[in-house]
Amino acid sequence: MAISPDSIAAQIVDCDPAFAPVIEAIGPPKVFRPTPPAKRFATVVSSITSQLLSIKAADTIYGRVVAACGGVVTPETIAALTHDELRSTGLSNAKVASIHDVAARVRGGTLNLARHGRMSDDEVLGELVAIRGIGTWTAHMYLLFTLGRPDIWPTGDLGVRNGWSLLHGETSMISAGDLGPLGDPFTGFRSATAWYCWQAVHLHRGDR
C-alpha cells in the first residue's frame, strides 16, 4: 500500500526535525511517477546533458538538442545526427559520445529501457553506469525522475548536499561521503528527503 505524501512528510520530520521548516513552507513532497518507456530515452539524454551544468545552461543546450532532432529526441533522431552536429548544440565531445553510445545500445537491443520498470534500483544503476559517460549521479537522476523510484539518495548531487547543509546550519557543504550514511534513517522515502533538500536551496535563494 502506497504511503501518502503527508505521511512521508511526517516521517521525515520524525527522523529529523531539521526538515520541519522546509516542509511547513513547501507542503507535501512531490510524487515521482514513472515516465512511459517510449519517453525514457529522451530523459537519459537530458540527464547526460545536465552533467556538471547549471539548470539554466542545461535547459538551453537540451533545447538545442531537441531542435536538432526535429522536435523529438529518440534513438533514431540522435543516430541521424553527426558528432559535429550534436557538438554544435553546446554538448561536449564526451557527452556527444555518450549520447550516441546510448542510442546505439537501444537501437541494437542491448539496452532495453522498457525493462527497467521491472528491475531493482541496483540492477538499473549497474546497467547504466556500464555505459560510456554515465556515472552514479546520472543514474540516480534517471532512477528518481524517470522511473519514479521512492528510495534514491543522490549524495553526489550538489543541490542535495547544499540543501542538507543549509537545513542543519552547517557553515560548509557536507561531503558526499559524510552525507551517505545520514540518509539511512530515511530509508524507504529518501527520494522525498532529497527533494526537500533541493527545496531548501530554492527557499534560501528566494526562488519560492
Backbone as CSV, one residue per row, in Angstrom:
resi,resn,N_x,N_y,N_z,CA_x,CA_y,CA_z,C_x,C_y,C_z
1,MET,0.843,-1.188,0.000,0.000,0.000,0.000,0.882,1.242,0.000
2,ALA,0.611,2.177,-0.900,1.430,3.377,-1.023,1.216,4.288,0.182
3,ILE,2.306,4.940,0.597,2.235,5.890,1.695,1.867,7.254,1.125
4,SER,0.975,7.966,1.766,0.550,9.269,1.270,1.676,10.282,1.421
5,PRO,1.714,11.309,0.566,2.735,12.352,0.693,2.758,12.997,2.080
6,ASP,1.585,13.218,2.669,1.537,13.818,4.009,2.204,12.909,5.043
7,SER,1.997,11.609,4.899,2.615,10.666,5.832,4.129,10.638,5.666
8,ILE,4.579,10.726,4.411,6.023,10.757,4.154,6.637,11.991,4.795
9,ALA,5.982,13.142,4.631,6.493,14.379,5.231,6.581,14.241,6.748
10,ALA,5.563,13.639,7.354,5.563,13.466,8.803,6.685,12.537,9.248
11,GLN,6.929,11.473,8.484,8.001,10.542,8.835,9.371,11.201,8.712
12,ILE,9.529,12.071,7.713,10.809,12.766,7.556,11.085,13.649,8.775
13,VAL,10.068,14.360,9.233,10.241,15.205,10.418,10.510,14.360,11.656
14,ASP,9.851,13.202,11.751,10.105,12.310,12.884,11.564,11.854,12.887
15,CYS,12.103,11.609,11.693,13.501,11.177,11.585,14.465,12.310,11.873
16,ASP,14.088,13.508,11.447,14.995,14.649,11.578,14.182,15.942,11.615
17,PRO,13.973,16.518,12.809,13.183,17.746,12.946,13.748,18.946,12.169
18,ALA,14.995,18.858,11.730,15.579,19.962,10.963,14.820,20.213,9.664
19,PHE,14.066,19.194,9.209,13.302,19.341,7.971,11.960,20.045,8.184
20,ALA,11.562,20.249,9.410,10.252,20.830,9.693,10.021,22.184,9.022
21,PRO,10.975,23.114,9.064,10.719,24.425,8.450,10.458,24.355,6.941
22,VAL,11.236,23.558,6.224,11.045,23.485,4.774,9.756,22.762,4.439
23,ILE,9.395,21.757,5.217,8.141,21.042,4.987,6.950,21.946,5.287
24,GLU,7.055,22.752,6.333,5.984,23.699,6.653,5.820,24.724,5.544
25,ALA,6.934,25.145,4.956,6.890,26.163,3.903,6.433,25.605,2.558
26,ILE,6.818,24.377,2.244,6.562,23.794,0.922,5.328,22.915,0.887
27,GLY,5.077,22.196,1.973,3.956,21.260,1.984,4.403,19.844,1.659
28,PRO,3.473,18.980,1.268,3.804,17.572,0.991,4.834,17.455,-0.122
29,PRO,5.587,16.359,-0.144,6.617,16.177,-1.174,6.017,15.879,-2.540
30,LYS,6.820,16.127,-3.554,6.439,15.787,-4.920,6.279,14.274,-5.042
31,VAL,5.281,13.854,-5.790,5.089,12.428,-6.061,5.784,12.107,-7.382
32,PHE,6.779,11.257,-7.327,7.530,10.887,-8.524,6.853,9.702,-9.204
33,ARG,6.453,9.896,-10.452,5.768,8.838,-11.193,6.638,8.379,-12.373
34,PRO,6.570,7.095,-12.713,7.390,6.581,-13.825,7.033,7.235,-15.153
35,THR,8.058,7.525,-15.923,7.888,8.037,-17.281,7.579,6.862,-18.206
36,PRO,6.646,7.000,-19.134,6.358,5.907,-20.076,7.631,5.475,-20.808
37,PRO,7.781,4.175,-21.067,9.002,3.662,-21.712,9.401,4.413,-22.981
38,ALA,8.434,4.822,-23.792,8.750,5.476,-25.060,9.451,6.816,-24.865
39,LYS,9.329,7.405,-23.678,9.917,8.722,-23.420,11.181,8.652,-22.561
40,ARG,11.570,7.451,-22.181,12.708,7.320,-21.268,14.033,7.675,-21.919
41,PHE,14.186,7.355,-23.201,15.447,7.665,-23.865,15.720,9.163,-23.805
42,ALA,14.702,9.971,-24.041,14.872,11.421,-24.017,15.319,11.902,-22.639
43,THR,14.823,11.254,-21.582,15.226,11.675,-20.240,16.684,11.315,-19.963
44,VAL,17.156,10.207,-20.531,18.570,9.849,-20.381,19.443,10.907,-21.070
45,VAL,19.052,11.306,-22.270,19.791,12.334,-22.996,19.789,13.637,-22.206
46,SER,18.649,13.977,-21.624,18.556,15.188,-20.821,19.475,15.123,-19.609
47,SER,19.524,13.965,-18.947,20.382,13.815,-17.770,21.857,13.912,-18.140
48,ILE,22.239,13.305,-19.254,23.634,13.409,-19.699,23.974,14.864,-20.015
49,THR,23.050,15.545,-20.666,23.251,16.954,-20.983,23.476,17.769,-19.718
50,SER,22.763,17.442,-18.654,22.779,18.234,-17.421,24.027,18.044,-16.575
51,GLN,24.841,17.063,-16.875,26.019,16.783,-16.056,26.907,18.016,-15.907
52,LEU,27.183,18.386,-14.645,28.114,19.473,-14.312,27.695,20.826,-14.881
53,LEU,26.400,21.024,-15.116,25.906,22.296,-15.635,24.839,22.865,-14.723
54,SER,24.654,24.179,-14.783,23.535,24.789,-14.078,22.245,24.395,-14.779
55,ILE,21.133,24.527,-14.078,19.838,24.176,-14.676,19.582,25.009,-15.922
56,LYS,19.893,26.302,-15.849,19.649,27.193,-16.991,20.469,26.782,-18.207
57,ALA,21.757,26.518,-17.997,22.619,26.121,-19.110,22.182,24.787,-19.693
58,ALA,21.841,23.844,-18.821,21.408,22.515,-19.282,20.125,22.614,-20.097
59,ASP,19.187,23.430,-19.627,17.919,23.585,-20.357,18.145,24.198,-21.731
60,THR,19.064,25.153,-21.801,19.353,25.804,-23.083,19.939,24.810,-24.080
61,ILE,20.937,24.056,-23.637,21.595,23.099,-24.528,20.636,21.985,-24.920
62,TYR,19.875,21.485,-23.952,18.940,20.401,-24.282,17.884,20.892,-25.271
63,GLY,17.467,22.134,-25.143,16.523,22.695,-26.102,17.082,22.686,-27.514
64,ARG,18.375,22.939,-27.636,19.020,22.893,-28.951,19.087,21.459,-29.471
65,VAL,19.318,20.517,-28.552,19.347,19.105,-28.960,17.978,18.694,-29.498
66,VAL,16.930,19.087,-28.796,15.570,18.773,-29.236,15.313,19.365,-30.621
67,ALA,15.729,20.617,-30.814,15.537,21.269,-32.113,16.307,20.545,-33.206
68,ALA,17.546,20.137,-32.884,18.365,19.423,-33.873,17.738,18.087,-34.255
69,CYS,16.987,17.508,-33.323,16.315,16.227,-33.575,14.956,16.410,-34.252
70,GLY,14.647,17.621,-34.611,13.359,17.867,-35.264,12.192,17.896,-34.306
71,GLY,12.485,18.129,-33.035,11.423,18.252,-32.041,11.178,17.021,-31.204
72,VAL,11.743,15.881,-31.591,11.539,14.629,-30.836,12.872,13.913,-30.671
73,VAL,13.282,13.701,-29.426,14.548,13.020,-29.144,14.291,11.521,-29.016
74,THR,14.751,10.771,-29.993,14.622,9.313,-29.990,15.980,8.728,-30.382
75,PRO,16.172,7.436,-30.183,17.434,6.823,-30.627,17.685,7.051,-32.115
76,GLU,16.618,7.076,-32.902,16.765,7.238,-34.349,17.152,8.666,-34.715
77,THR,16.516,9.655,-34.085,16.846,11.042,-34.426,18.238,11.425,-33.935
78,ILE,18.657,10.832,-32.820,20.027,11.078,-32.340,21.037,10.418,-33.266
79,ALA,20.762,9.180,-33.669,21.691,8.452,-34.548,21.848,9.143,-35.893
80,ALA,20.822,9.876,-36.308,20.874,10.559,-37.604,21.742,11.809,-37.579
81,LEU,22.121,12.253,-36.385,22.961,13.453,-36.255,24.429,13.061,-36.143
82,THR,25.284,13.788,-36.825,26.723,13.531,-36.729,27.260,14.057,-35.406
83,HIS,28.466,13.659,-35.104,29.132,14.140,-33.892,29.192,15.667,-33.907
84,ASP,29.594,16.238,-35.028,29.723,17.695,-35.109,28.380,18.399,-34.985
85,GLU,27.336,17.799,-35.513,26.005,18.409,-35.400,25.551,18.460,-33.946
86,LEU,25.828,17.403,-33.207,25.475,17.426,-31.792,26.388,18.363,-31.009
87,ARG,27.649,18.409,-31.388,28.589,19.321,-30.733,28.140,20.772,-30.894
88,SER,27.517,21.080,-32.018,27.110,22.461,-32.286,26.000,22.930,-31.344
89,THR,25.360,21.997,-30.628,24.322,22.389,-29.671,24.925,22.892,-28.362
90,GLY,26.221,22.658,-28.178,26.881,23.042,-26.938,27.312,21.865,-26.093
91,LEU,27.006,20.664,-26.548,27.439,19.462,-25.835,28.942,19.271,-25.976
92,SER,29.574,18.727,-24.942,30.997,18.414,-25.024,31.200,17.173,-25.879
93,ASN,32.446,16.946,-26.286,32.762,15.743,-27.058,32.380,14.483,-26.292
94,ALA,32.667,14.492,-24.979,32.383,13.310,-24.167,30.880,13.050,-24.082
95,LYS,30.088,14.109,-23.941,28.639,13.931,-23.842,28.050,13.464,-25.172
96,VAL,28.569,13.972,-26.271,28.097,13.510,-27.582,28.378,12.027,-27.740
97,ALA,29.593,11.608,-27.378,29.954,10.196,-27.495,29.047,9.329,-26.623
98,SER,28.748,9.808,-25.420,27.891,9.058,-24.514,26.468,8.933,-25.058
99,ILE,25.929,10.033,-25.561,24.568,10.026,-26.097,24.475,9.113,-27.317
100,HIS,25.489,9.171,-28.182,25.493,8.277,-29.345,25.595,6.814,-28.900
101,ASP,26.353,6.565,-27.836,26.505,5.199,-27.334,25.172,4.674,-26.803
102,VAL,24.446,5.500,-26.054,23.144,5.086,-25.534,22.192,4.792,-26.689
103,ALA,22.175,5.671,-27.684,21.291,5.470,-28.838,21.617,4.157,-29.549
104,ALA,22.913,3.877,-29.730,23.322,2.649,-30.409,22.913,1.416,-29.607
105,ARG,23.048,1.488,-28.279,22.675,0.344,-27.433,21.171,0.085,-27.478
106,VAL,20.382,1.163,-27.449,18.931,0.997,-27.504,18.523,0.438,-28.858
107,ARG,19.087,0.981,-29.931,18.735,0.518,-31.273,19.193,-0.915,-31.505
108,GLY,20.316,-1.273,-30.877,20.839,-2.625,-31.050,20.215,-3.649,-30.118
109,GLY,19.428,-3.181,-29.168,18.740,-4.095,-28.271,19.506,-4.508,-27.031
110,THR,20.729,-3.979,-26.849,21.490,-4.341,-25.651,21.077,-3.512,-24.441
111,LEU,20.357,-2.430,-24.678,19.811,-1.619,-23.592,18.311,-1.477,-23.836
112,ASN,17.525,-2.106,-22.970,16.062,-2.094,-23.110,15.480,-1.269,-21.968
113,LEU,15.185,0.000,-22.248,14.696,0.892,-21.209,13.327,0.479,-20.682
114,ALA,12.545,-0.218,-21.491,11.221,-0.668,-21.049,11.327,-1.692,-19.917
115,ARG,12.446,-2.428,-19.871,12.630,-3.447,-18.832,12.911,-2.852,-17.465
116,HIS,13.357,-1.606,-17.446,13.809,-1.007,-16.187,12.721,-0.942,-15.124
117,GLY,11.469,-0.871,-15.552,10.388,-0.840,-14.579,10.286,-2.112,-13.764
118,ARG,10.825,-3.198,-14.288,10.759,-4.496,-13.595,12.073,-4.840,-12.899
119,MET,13.053,-3.956,-13.011,14.365,-4.216,-12.417,14.521,-3.462,-11.102
120,SER,15.406,-3.956,-10.237,15.665,-3.279,-8.967,16.489,-2.021,-9.206
121,ASP,16.546,-1.159,-8.207,17.352,0.056,-8.306,18.808,-0.282,-8.622
122,ASP,19.350,-1.253,-7.905,20.757,-1.617,-8.104,20.998,-2.201,-9.488
123,GLU,20.043,-2.971,-9.997,20.200,-3.550,-11.334,20.199,-2.468,-12.399
124,VAL,19.300,-1.503,-12.274,19.254,-0.404,-13.242,20.526,0.418,-13.157
125,LEU,20.942,0.733,-11.934,22.159,1.535,-11.757,23.354,0.831,-12.387
126,GLY,23.491,-0.463,-12.140,24.607,-1.214,-12.701,24.608,-1.223,-14.207
127,GLU,23.427,-1.327,-14.805,23.335,-1.339,-16.263,23.710,0.024,-16.843
128,LEU,23.284,1.089,-16.178,23.537,2.428,-16.717,24.995,2.863,-16.564
129,VAL,25.592,2.614,-15.406,26.958,3.085,-15.200,27.967,2.320,-16.046
130,ALA,27.529,1.215,-16.650,28.407,0.475,-17.561,28.507,1.165,-18.915
131,ILE,27.651,2.161,-19.133,27.636,2.878,-20.404,28.615,4.043,-20.348
132,ARG,29.304,4.252,-21.427,30.289,5.328,-21.528,29.668,6.679,-21.145
133,GLY,30.294,7.367,-20.200,29.874,8.713,-19.850,28.730,8.807,-18.861
134,ILE,28.216,7.677,-18.374,27.141,7.713,-17.391,27.697,7.264,-16.043
135,GLY,27.618,8.160,-15.082,28.091,7.853,-13.739,26.930,7.690,-12.780
136,THR,27.257,7.613,-11.512,26.240,7.379,-10.494,25.227,8.512,-10.432
137,TRP,25.686,9.769,-10.571,24.748,10.902,-10.494,23.682,10.794,-11.577
138,THR,24.109,10.553,-12.819,23.158,10.445,-13.925,22.196,9.291,-13.698
139,ALA,22.718,8.173,-13.224,21.858,7.010,-12.957,20.851,7.314,-11.853
140,HIS,21.301,8.027,-10.815,20.386,8.397,-9.733,19.276,9.320,-10.233
141,MET,19.617,10.284,-11.094,18.600,11.189,-11.631,17.580,10.414,-12.467
142,TYR,18.061,9.432,-13.199,17.170,8.590,-14.018,16.249,7.765,-13.124
143,LEU,16.816,7.155,-12.101,16.017,6.342,-11.187,14.951,7.179,-10.493
144,LEU,15.332,8.378,-10.089,14.420,9.217,-9.327,13.359,9.864,-10.219
145,PHE,13.812,10.574,-11.249,12.883,11.372,-12.049,12.216,10.599,-13.186
146,THR,12.913,9.614,-13.756,12.342,8.873,-14.884,11.567,7.647,-14.426
147,LEU,12.146,6.878,-13.509,11.468,5.676,-13.039,10.607,5.927,-11.804
148,GLY,10.746,7.120,-11.202,9.905,7.448,-10.051,10.174,6.612,-8.831
149,ARG,11.426,6.175,-8.654,11.741,5.316,-7.514,11.743,6.142,-6.213
150,PRO,11.160,5.614,-5.142,10.979,6.384,-3.913,12.164,6.425,-2.956
151,ASP,13.177,5.594,-3.208,14.234,5.467,-2.196,15.624,5.715,-2.781
152,ILE,15.761,6.812,-3.523,17.053,7.168,-4.115,17.696,8.283,-3.295
153,TRP,18.958,8.109,-2.973,19.687,9.081,-2.135,20.899,9.566,-2.926
154,PRO,20.719,10.627,-3.739,21.784,11.097,-4.645,22.808,11.972,-3.939
155,THR,23.668,11.348,-3.189,24.634,12.097,-2.372,25.649,12.862,-3.209
156,GLY,25.788,12.504,-4.483,26.723,13.217,-5.347,26.147,14.490,-5.921
157,ASP,24.888,14.777,-5.645,24.257,15.971,-6.194,24.572,17.178,-5.309
158,LEU,25.091,18.236,-5.912,25.474,19.417,-5.140,24.275,20.079,-4.482
159,GLY,23.117,20.053,-5.157,21.928,20.659,-4.570,21.478,19.940,-3.316
160,VAL,21.518,18.614,-3.330,21.140,17.841,-2.152,22.121,18.106,-1.014
161,ARG,23.385,18.120,-1.329,24.393,18.377,-0.295,24.253,19.791,0.271
162,ASN,24.025,20.751,-0.616,23.870,22.139,-0.175,22.623,22.290,0.682
163,GLY,21.507,21.699,0.233,20.262,21.793,0.990,20.377,21.168,2.364
164,TRP,21.004,20.005,2.430,21.198,19.357,3.730,22.001,20.264,4.657
165,SER,23.047,20.845,4.126,23.905,21.708,4.931,23.147,22.941,5.418
166,LEU,22.324,23.535,4.545,21.526,24.697,4.939,20.531,24.333,6.033
167,LEU,19.868,23.205,5.877,18.865,22.783,6.858,19.474,22.522,8.232
168,HIS,20.729,22.105,8.234,21.365,21.750,9.500,22.331,22.823,9.994
169,GLY,22.288,23.999,9.356,23.086,25.126,9.828,24.582,24.923,9.733
170,GLU,25.017,24.125,8.771,26.447,23.876,8.616,27.098,24.990,7.809
171,THR,28.276,25.395,8.195,28.948,26.527,7.550,29.624,26.138,6.238
172,SER,29.880,24.868,6.028,30.450,24.400,4.767,29.607,23.231,4.266
173,MET,29.655,23.029,2.953,28.836,21.976,2.358,29.331,20.593,2.770
174,ILE,28.410,19.756,3.193,28.749,18.405,3.603,29.265,17.612,2.403
175,SER,30.171,16.688,2.646,30.716,15.868,1.566,29.751,14.743,1.222
176,ALA,29.903,14.218,0.022,29.062,13.092,-0.396,29.258,11.897,0.525
177,GLY,30.499,11.654,0.910,30.791,10.520,1.786,30.141,10.651,3.147
178,ASP,30.172,11.857,3.714,29.561,12.064,5.026,28.032,12.018,4.940
179,LEU,27.485,12.479,3.809,26.033,12.510,3.664,25.435,11.116,3.496
180,GLY,26.199,10.215,2.892,25.676,8.880,2.600,24.974,8.208,3.765
181,PRO,25.655,7.938,4.866,25.014,7.221,5.973,23.937,8.034,6.679
182,LEU,23.960,9.349,6.529,22.940,10.179,7.178,21.561,9.973,6.546
183,GLY,21.551,9.370,5.365,20.277,9.075,4.725,19.640,7.793,5.215
184,ASP,20.387,6.981,5.961,19.869,5.679,6.390,18.548,5.759,7.166
185,PRO,18.381,6.723,8.088,17.109,6.790,8.817,15.899,7.045,7.925
186,PHE,16.151,7.579,6.722,15.058,7.913,5.806,14.796,6.809,4.776
187,THR,15.414,5.651,4.963,15.264,4.560,4.003,13.787,4.265,3.744
188,GLY,13.461,4.178,2.463,12.083,3.956,2.059,11.477,5.205,1.447
189,PHE,11.991,6.386,1.869,11.490,7.651,1.321,12.631,8.663,1.156
190,ARG,13.791,8.148,0.746,14.945,9.033,0.578,14.802,9.958,-0.629
191,SER,14.025,9.567,-1.636,13.802,10.466,-2.780,13.104,11.740,-2.323
192,ALA,12.083,11.596,-1.485,11.371,12.761,-0.966,12.283,13.596,-0.075
193,THR,13.141,12.938,0.674,14.082,13.654,1.533,15.045,14.484,0.680
194,ALA,15.538,13.889,-0.391,16.414,14.615,-1.311,15.665,15.794,-1.932
195,TRP,14.395,15.580,-2.282,13.583,16.648,-2.884,13.461,17.827,-1.931
196,TYR,13.282,17.557,-0.654,13.204,18.649,0.321,14.542,19.379,0.459
197,CYS,15.640,18.663,0.281,16.943,19.337,0.284,17.030,20.333,-0.871
198,TRP,16.542,19.926,-2.044,16.515,20.849,-3.177,15.625,22.056,-2.879
199,GLN,14.479,21.811,-2.252,13.565,22.910,-1.931,14.189,23.876,-0.928
200,ALA,15.006,23.353,-0.023,15.686,24.211,0.942,16.605,25.197,0.226
201,VAL,17.267,24.730,-0.835,18.134,25.620,-1.618,17.300,26.698,-2.299
202,HIS,16.159,26.309,-2.882,15.283,27.283,-3.545,14.788,28.343,-2.557
203,LEU,14.419,27.902,-1.368,13.946,28.839,-0.355,15.048,29.799,0.062
204,HIS,16.246,29.260,0.213,17.386,30.078,0.615,17.700,31.142,-0.424
205,ARG,17.520,30.790,-1.685,17.798,31.737,-2.781,16.637,32.689,-3.045
206,GLY,15.500,32.395,-2.433,14.336,33.221,-2.682,13.586,32.845,-3.946
207,ASP,13.840,31.617,-4.438,13.167,31.160,-5.655,11.707,30.801,-5.396
208,ARG,11.369,30.603,-4.120,9.982,30.234,-3.764,9.432,31.225,-2.757
